Amino acid sequence: MVCGTPLMRGLPLESDHPEEQELISYGLATFDNILFALLTTFVMVTLEGWTKVMYNLMDATVPILAVTICCLLVILCAFFLLNIILAVLAETVNKGDAHDMQALAKDAATEKSIMRALS
């Protein structure tokens, strides 16, 4: 077994039968530079394909370390931090709604006082 893409070894891409191997990502999910690392982390946090990244990390490094890091990332970021962000957004929307309701009540009171003055 050779690490890297078949093109790196001068072989045609079809020689590896990538359509039959679901764990091959050919450099799309890597930690080689900061941009790809952020993209791969984002993919893991969104829970879309994080097991594929974990299995590739298990093949490339110490398996227990890869499982630990990936599971902690998913638990802390995907479940905990995402819920905190959603709670802050919901609270902001609720404050905006309360402010809008107060403005509507004030406008209604002003409108009533104008109607009384006109009648």
BELZIDA-V575358 format. One record per pair of residues at least 4 apart in sequence whose ideal C-beta (glycine too) atoms are under 6 Angstrom apart, sorted by the first residue. I is the first residue (numbers start at 1). J is the second residue. Records with the same first field share a line. If there is no record, write none. Layout:
BEGIN
I->J + J
END
This chain:
BEGIN
2->9
4->8
5->26
6->11 + 13 + 15 + 16
11->15
18->24
23->52 + 55
25->29
29->40 + 53
30->36
31->37
32->36
43->48 + 49
44->50 + 53 + 73
45->77 + 78
47->78
50->74
54->66 + 70
57->61 + 66
58->63 + 66
61->65 + 66
67->71
72->76
73->77
74->78
75->79
76->80
77->81
78->82
END
